[in-house]
């Protein structure tokens, strides 16, 4: 979840997984997968930055658990395979 600001200055917490797209028209308007539209003070770039930071934090907490469950050898192998797939 990311914290954003409505035009009236009130804080709003949004499930970033529900954002379908963000547009600057001229205010930043988020369209959710439900069809709901939210207008926020933050720029599209800031919404993206906060979303990426949130997802990085989720993965940061998930990977140590995966490493423990799979064992260090398998964890390293899976990580390298994922990197190769991303680079091809």
N, CA, C and O atoms as a GROMACS GRO file, in nm:
protein
  352
    1UNK      N    1   0.085  -0.117   0.000
    1UNK     CA    2   0.000   0.000   0.000
    1UNK      C    3   0.090   0.123   0.000
    1UNK      O    4   0.195   0.125   0.064
    2UNK      N    5   0.046   0.224  -0.073
    2UNK     CA    6   0.124   0.348  -0.079
    2UNK      C    7   0.038   0.463  -0.028
    2UNK      O    8  -0.083   0.466  -0.048
    3UNK      N    9   0.105   0.558   0.037
    3UNK     CA   10   0.034   0.674   0.088
    3UNK      C   11   0.044   0.787  -0.013
    3UNK      O   12   0.153   0.822  -0.057
    4UNK      N   13  -0.071   0.843  -0.048
    4UNK     CA   14  -0.079   0.954  -0.141
    4UNK      C   15  -0.161   1.065  -0.076
    4UNK      O   16  -0.210   1.049   0.036
    5UNK      N   17  -0.175   1.177  -0.146
    5UNK     CA   18  -0.247   1.291  -0.092
    5UNK      C   19  -0.357   1.336  -0.188
    5UNK      O   20  -0.331   1.361  -0.306
    6UNK      N   21  -0.478   1.344  -0.137
    6UNK     CA   22  -0.589   1.398  -0.218
    6UNK      C   23  -0.565   1.546  -0.242
    6UNK      O   24  -0.483   1.608  -0.174
    7UNK      N   25  -0.636   1.604  -0.337
    7UNK     CA   26  -0.620   1.746  -0.367
    7UNK      C   27  -0.653   1.835  -0.248
    7UNK      O   28  -0.601   1.946  -0.238
    8UNK      N   29  -0.739   1.788  -0.157
    8UNK     CA   30  -0.775   1.868  -0.040
    8UNK      C   31  -0.673   1.857   0.073
    8UNK      O   32  -0.691   1.915   0.179
    9UNK      N   33  -0.564   1.781   0.049
    9UNK     CA   34  -0.458   1.768   0.147
    9UNK      C   35  -0.471   1.648   0.240
    9UNK      O   36  -0.380   1.624   0.319
   10UNK      N   37  -0.579   1.574   0.233
   10UNK     CA   38  -0.597   1.457   0.318
   10UNK      C   39  -0.517   1.338   0.264
   10UNK      O   40  -0.511   1.315   0.144
   11UNK      N   41  -0.457   1.264   0.357
   11UNK     CA   42  -0.380   1.146   0.320
   11UNK      C   43  -0.474   1.034   0.276
   11UNK      O   44  -0.586   1.022   0.325
   12UNK      N   45  -0.425   0.953   0.186
   12UNK     CA   46  -0.501   0.842   0.131
   12UNK      C   47  -0.404   0.727   0.112
   12UNK      O   48  -0.295   0.746   0.059
   13UNK      N   49  -0.441   0.607   0.154
   13UNK     CA   50  -0.358   0.489   0.134
   13UNK      C   51  -0.424   0.404   0.027
   13UNK      O   52  -0.541   0.369   0.037
   14UNK      N   53  -0.346   0.371  -0.076
   14UNK     CA   54  -0.398   0.300  -0.193
   14UNK      C   55  -0.325   0.168  -0.210
   14UNK      O   56  -0.203   0.162  -0.194
   15UNK      N   57  -0.398   0.064  -0.242
   15UNK     CA   58  -0.338  -0.064  -0.278
   15UNK      C   59  -0.281  -0.047  -0.419
   15UNK      O   60  -0.357  -0.043  -0.516
   16UNK      N   61  -0.151  -0.037  -0.430
   16UNK     CA   62  -0.088  -0.009  -0.559
   16UNK      C   63  -0.110  -0.120  -0.662
   16UNK      O   64  -0.097  -0.096  -0.782
   17UNK      N   65  -0.145  -0.240  -0.617
   17UNK     CA   66  -0.174  -0.348  -0.710
   17UNK      C   67  -0.304  -0.325  -0.786
   17UNK      O   68  -0.330  -0.389  -0.888
   18UNK      N   69  -0.387  -0.233  -0.737
   18UNK     CA   70  -0.515  -0.205  -0.802
   18UNK      C   71  -0.507  -0.091  -0.902
   18UNK      O   72  -0.607  -0.061  -0.968
   19UNK      N   73  -0.390  -0.026  -0.916
   19UNK     CA   74  -0.378   0.085  -1.010
   19UNK      C   75  -0.364   0.030  -1.151
   19UNK      O   76  -0.269  -0.043  -1.182
   20UNK      N   77  -0.460   0.066  -1.235
   20UNK     CA   78  -0.456   0.023  -1.375
   20UNK      C   79  -0.364   0.115  -1.454
   20UNK      O   80  -0.277   0.069  -1.528
   21UNK      N   81  -0.384   0.247  -1.438
   21UNK     CA   82  -0.292   0.343  -1.498
   21UNK      C   83  -0.302   0.478  -1.429
   21UNK      O   84  -0.399   0.507  -1.359
   22UNK      N   85  -0.199   0.560  -1.451
   22UNK     CA   86  -0.193   0.695  -1.394
   22UNK      C   87  -0.172   0.793  -1.509
   22UNK      O   88  -0.092   0.768  -1.599
   23UNK      N   89  -0.245   0.903  -1.505
   23UNK     CA   90  -0.234   1.005  -1.608
   23UNK      C   91  -0.218   1.142  -1.544
   23UNK      O   92  -0.270   1.166  -1.435
   24UNK      N   93  -0.146   1.229  -1.610
   24UNK     CA   94  -0.134   1.368  -1.566
   24UNK      C   95  -0.223   1.450  -1.659
   24UNK      O   96  -0.181   1.483  -1.770
   25UNK      N   97  -0.345   1.484  -1.615
   25UNK     CA   98  -0.442   1.548  -1.705
   25UNK      C   99  -0.510   1.670  -1.644
   25UNK      O  100  -0.633   1.663  -1.639
   26UNK      N  101  -0.456   1.778  -1.599
   26UNK     CA  102  -0.317   1.798  -1.562
   26UNK      C  103  -0.286   1.743  -1.424
   26UNK      O  104  -0.170   1.714  -1.393
   27UNK      N  105  -0.389   1.726  -1.338
   27UNK     CA  106  -0.364   1.664  -1.208
   27UNK      C  107  -0.346   1.514  -1.228
   27UNK      O  108  -0.399   1.456  -1.322
   28UNK      N  109  -0.271   1.453  -1.140
   28UNK     CA  110  -0.249   1.309  -1.150
   28UNK      C  111  -0.377   1.235  -1.117
   28UNK      O  112  -0.431   1.246  -1.006
   29UNK      N  113  -0.425   1.160  -1.214
   29UNK     CA  114  -0.549   1.083  -1.199
   29UNK      C  115  -0.515   0.936  -1.210
   29UNK      O  116  -0.461   0.890  -1.310
   30UNK      N  117  -0.548   0.862  -1.104
   30UNK     CA  118  -0.526   0.718  -1.103
   30UNK      C  119  -0.656   0.649  -1.139
   30UNK      O  120  -0.761   0.682  -1.083
   31UNK      N  121  -0.650   0.556  -1.230
   31UNK     CA  122  -0.766   0.473  -1.260
   31UNK      C  123  -0.737   0.336  -1.203
   31UNK      O  124  -0.636   0.274  -1.236
   32UNK      N  125  -0.826   0.288  -1.117
   32UNK     CA  126  -0.809   0.158  -1.055
   32UNK      C  127  -0.873   0.051  -1.142
   32UNK      O  128  -0.954   0.083  -1.229
   33UNK      N  129  -0.839  -0.074  -1.120
   33UNK     CA  130  -0.896  -0.183  -1.198
   33UNK      C  131  -1.047  -0.193  -1.178
   33UNK      O  132  -1.116  -0.254  -1.260
   34UNK      N  133  -1.098  -0.134  -1.071
   34UNK     CA  134  -1.242  -0.134  -1.044
   34UNK      C  135  -1.314  -0.028  -1.125
   34UNK      O  136  -1.438  -0.025  -1.128
   35UNK      N  137  -1.238   0.062  -1.192
   35UNK     CA  138  -1.296   0.172  -1.267
   35UNK      C  139  -1.301   0.302  -1.188
   35UNK      O  140  -1.326   0.408  -1.245
   36UNK      N  141  -1.277   0.293  -1.058
   36UNK     CA  142  -1.275   0.413  -0.973
   36UNK      C  143  -1.158   0.501  -1.012
   36UNK      O  144  -1.050   0.451  -1.044
   37UNK      N  145  -1.179   0.633  -1.009
   37UNK     CA  146  -1.073   0.728  -1.039
   37UNK      C  147  -1.039   0.807  -0.914
   37UNK      O  148  -1.128   0.849  -0.840
   38UNK      N  149  -0.910   0.826  -0.891
   38UNK     CA  150  -0.861   0.904  -0.777
   38UNK      C  151  -0.771   1.014  -0.830
   38UNK      O  152  -0.685   0.989  -0.914
   39UNK      N  153  -0.790   1.136  -0.781
   39UNK     CA  154  -0.704   1.247  -0.819
   39UNK      C  155  -0.615   1.278  -0.699
   39UNK      O  156  -0.664   1.298  -0.588
   40UNK      N  157  -0.484   1.283  -0.723
   40UNK     CA  158  -0.388   1.302  -0.614
   40UNK      C  159  -0.290   1.414  -0.648
   40UNK      O  160  -0.273   1.451  -0.764
   41UNK      N  161  -0.226   1.466  -0.542
   41UNK     CA  162  -0.128   1.574  -0.559
   41UNK      C  163   0.004   1.525  -0.619
   41UNK      O  164   0.069   1.599  -0.692
   42UNK      N  165   0.044   1.402  -0.588
   42UNK     CA  166   0.173   1.350  -0.633
   42UNK      C  167   0.174   1.335  -0.785
   42UNK      O  168   0.071   1.312  -0.848
   43UNK      N  169   0.294   1.349  -0.843
   43UNK     CA  170   0.310   1.331  -0.988
   43UNK      C  171   0.302   1.182  -1.022
   43UNK      O  172   0.313   1.096  -0.934
   44UNK      N  173   0.285   1.152  -1.150
   44UNK     CA  174   0.286   1.012  -1.195
   44UNK      C  175   0.420   0.948  -1.160
   44UNK      O  176   0.424   0.832  -1.119
   45UNK      N  177   0.529   1.023  -1.175
   45UNK     CA  178   0.661   0.970  -1.143
   45UNK      C  179   0.672   0.936  -0.995
   45UNK      O  180   0.733   0.835  -0.959
   46UNK      N  181   0.613   1.018  -0.909
   46UNK     CA  182   0.617   0.992  -0.764
   46UNK      C  183   0.532   0.871  -0.729
   46UNK      O  184   0.571   0.791  -0.643
   47UNK      N  185   0.417   0.855  -0.793
   47UNK     CA  186   0.332   0.737  -0.770
   47UNK      C  187   0.410   0.612  -0.809
   47UNK      O  188   0.409   0.512  -0.737
   48UNK      N  189   0.477   0.617  -0.923
   48UNK     CA  190   0.558   0.504  -0.968
   48UNK      C  191   0.671   0.475  -0.870
   48UNK      O  192   0.694   0.360  -0.835
   49UNK      N  193   0.740   0.579  -0.826
   49UNK     CA  194   0.849   0.562  -0.731
   49UNK      C  195   0.802   0.498  -0.601
   49UNK      O  196   0.867   0.407  -0.550
   50UNK      N  197   0.690   0.544  -0.549
   50UNK     CA  198   0.638   0.487  -0.424
   50UNK      C  199   0.594   0.343  -0.444
   50UNK      O  200   0.612   0.259  -0.355
   51UNK      N  201   0.537   0.314  -0.561
   51UNK     CA  202   0.494   0.177  -0.590
   51UNK      C  203   0.614   0.083  -0.598
   51UNK      O  204   0.612  -0.026  -0.542
   52UNK      N  205   0.720   0.127  -0.668
   52UNK     CA  206   0.840   0.044  -0.679
   52UNK      C  207   0.906   0.024  -0.543
   52UNK      O  208   0.954  -0.085  -0.513
   53UNK      N  209   0.910   0.129  -0.462
   53UNK     CA  210   0.968   0.118  -0.328
   53UNK      C  211   0.888   0.019  -0.242
   53UNK      O  212   0.945  -0.064  -0.172
   54UNK      N  213   0.755   0.028  -0.250
   54UNK     CA  214   0.669  -0.064  -0.174
   54UNK      C  215   0.695  -0.208  -0.216
   54UNK      O  216   0.711  -0.296  -0.132
   55UNK      N  217   0.698  -0.232  -0.347
   55UNK     CA  218   0.719  -0.369  -0.396
   55UNK      C  219   0.858  -0.421  -0.360
   55UNK      O  220   0.875  -0.540  -0.331
   56UNK      N  221   0.957  -0.334  -0.364
   56UNK     CA  222   1.092  -0.374  -0.324
   56UNK      C  223   1.094  -0.416  -0.177
   56UNK      O  224   1.162  -0.512  -0.141
   57UNK      N  225   1.020  -0.344  -0.093
   57UNK     CA  226   1.015  -0.379   0.049
   57UNK      C  227   0.947  -0.514   0.069
   57UNK      O  228   0.989  -0.593   0.154
   58UNK      N  229   0.843  -0.541  -0.008
   58UNK     CA  230   0.774  -0.670   0.002
   58UNK      C  231   0.870  -0.782  -0.036
   58UNK      O  232   0.880  -0.882   0.034
   59UNK      N  233   0.941  -0.764  -0.148
   59UNK     CA  234   1.035  -0.868  -0.193
   59UNK      C  235   1.151  -0.884  -0.096
   59UNK      O  236   1.199  -0.995  -0.074
   60UNK      N  237   1.196  -0.773  -0.039
   60UNK     CA  238   1.306  -0.779   0.058
   60UNK      C  239   1.270  -0.869   0.175
   60UNK      O  240   1.354  -0.944   0.224
   61UNK      N  241   1.146  -0.863   0.218
   61UNK     CA  242   1.102  -0.946   0.330
   61UNK      C  243   1.069  -1.088   0.287
   61UNK      O  244   1.077  -1.181   0.367
   62UNK      N  245   1.032  -1.107   0.161
   62UNK     CA  246   0.994  -1.239   0.112
   62UNK      C  247   1.116  -1.325   0.078
   62UNK      O  248   1.114  -1.445   0.104
   63UNK      N  249   1.222  -1.268   0.021
   63UNK     CA  250   1.336  -1.345  -0.025
   63UNK      C  251   1.411  -1.416   0.087
   63UNK      O  252   1.449  -1.531   0.068
   64UNK      N  253   1.434  -1.353   0.202
   64UNK     CA  254   1.502  -1.430   0.308
   64UNK      C  255   1.424  -1.556   0.347
   64UNK      O  256   1.484  -1.659   0.378
   65UNK      N  257   1.293  -1.546   0.346
   65UNK     CA  258   1.211  -1.664   0.377
   65UNK      C  259   1.226  -1.770   0.270
   65UNK      O  260   1.231  -1.889   0.300
   66UNK      N  261   1.232  -1.726   0.144
   66UNK     CA  262   1.250  -1.821   0.034
   66UNK      C  263   1.385  -1.888   0.043
   66UNK      O  264   1.398  -2.008   0.018
   67UNK      N  265   1.487  -1.811   0.079
   67UNK     CA  266   1.621  -1.868   0.093
   67UNK      C  267   1.624  -1.974   0.202
   67UNK      O  268   1.684  -2.080   0.184
   68UNK      N  269   1.561  -1.946   0.313
   68UNK     CA  270   1.559  -2.042   0.424
   68UNK      C  271   1.482  -2.168   0.385
   68UNK      O  272   1.522  -2.279   0.420
   69UNK      N  273   1.372  -2.152   0.314
   69UNK     CA  274   1.288  -2.266   0.277
   69UNK      C  275   1.354  -2.353   0.171
   69UNK      O  276   1.345  -2.476   0.175
   70UNK      N  277   1.422  -2.289   0.076
   70UNK     CA  278   1.481  -2.364  -0.036
   70UNK      C  279   1.623  -2.411  -0.008
   70UNK      O  280   1.671  -2.504  -0.073
   71UNK      N  281   1.688  -2.349   0.085
   71UNK     CA  282   1.830  -2.376   0.107
   71UNK      C  283   1.911  -2.280   0.021
   71UNK      O  284   1.866  -2.242  -0.087
   72UNK      N  285   2.028  -2.242   0.065
   72UNK     CA  286   2.109  -2.140  -0.003
   72UNK      C  287   2.142  -2.179  -0.146
   72UNK      O  288   2.140  -2.093  -0.234
   73UNK      N  289   2.174  -2.307  -0.172
   73UNK     CA  290   2.213  -2.350  -0.307
   73UNK      C  291   2.099  -2.329  -0.406
   73UNK      O  292   2.119  -2.267  -0.511
   74UNK      N  293   1.981  -2.379  -0.374
   74UNK     CA  294   1.867  -2.365  -0.465
   74UNK      C  295   1.826  -2.220  -0.480
   74UNK      O  296   1.788  -2.178  -0.589
   75UNK      N  297   1.833  -2.142  -0.373
   75UNK     CA  298   1.798  -2.001  -0.376
   75UNK      C  299   1.888  -1.928  -0.476
   75UNK      O  300   1.839  -1.849  -0.557
   76UNK      N  301   2.019  -1.954  -0.470
   76UNK     CA  302   2.114  -1.889  -0.560
   76UNK      C  303   2.087  -1.931  -0.704
   76UNK      O  304   2.091  -1.847  -0.794
   77UNK      N  305   2.058  -2.058  -0.726
   77UNK     CA  306   2.031  -2.109  -0.859
   77UNK      C  307   1.906  -2.043  -0.917
   77UNK      O  308   1.907  -2.000  -1.032
   78UNK      N  309   1.800  -2.034  -0.840
   78UNK     CA  310   1.676  -1.971  -0.886
   78UNK      C  311   1.698  -1.824  -0.915
   78UNK      O  312   1.648  -1.772  -1.015
   79UNK      N  313   1.773  -1.755  -0.829
   79UNK     CA  314   1.801  -1.613  -0.848
   79UNK      C  315   1.877  -1.590  -0.977
   79UNK      O  316   1.844  -1.498  -1.052
   80UNK      N  317   1.979  -1.671  -1.006
   80UNK     CA  318   2.057  -1.656  -1.128
   80UNK      C  319   1.971  -1.687  -1.251
   80UNK      O  320   1.984  -1.619  -1.353
   81UNK      N  321   1.886  -1.786  -1.243
   81UNK     CA  322   1.797  -1.819  -1.355
   81UNK      C  323   1.701  -1.704  -1.383
   81UNK      O  324   1.674  -1.673  -1.498
   82UNK      N  325   1.650  -1.642  -1.277
   82UNK     CA  326   1.559  -1.528  -1.294
   82UNK      C  327   1.632  -1.410  -1.358
   82UNK      O  328   1.576  -1.341  -1.443
   83UNK      N  329   1.757  -1.386  -1.318
   83UNK     CA  330   1.836  -1.276  -1.375
   83UNK      C  331   1.862  -1.302  -1.523
   83UNK      O  332   1.851  -1.211  -1.605
   84UNK      N  333   1.896  -1.426  -1.558
   84UNK     CA  334   1.920  -1.459  -1.699
   84UNK      C  335   1.794  -1.439  -1.782
   84UNK      O  336   1.802  -1.388  -1.894
   85UNK      N  337   1.679  -1.479  -1.731
   85UNK     CA  338   1.553  -1.463  -1.802
   85UNK      C  339   1.521  -1.316  -1.823
   85UNK      O  340   1.473  -1.276  -1.929
   86UNK      N  341   1.547  -1.235  -1.721
   86UNK     CA  342   1.519  -1.092  -1.730
   86UNK      C  343   1.610  -1.022  -1.832
   86UNK      O  344   1.569  -0.924  -1.894
   87UNK      N  345   1.731  -1.073  -1.848
   87UNK     CA  346   1.827  -1.010  -1.939
   87UNK      C  347   1.816  -1.060  -2.082
   87UNK      O  348   1.880  -1.005  -2.172
   88UNK      N  349   1.735  -1.164  -2.107
   88UNK     CA  350   1.724  -1.216  -2.244
   88UNK      C  351   1.608  -1.158  -2.318
   88UNK      O  352   1.586  -1.192  -2.435
   0.00000   0.00000   0.00000
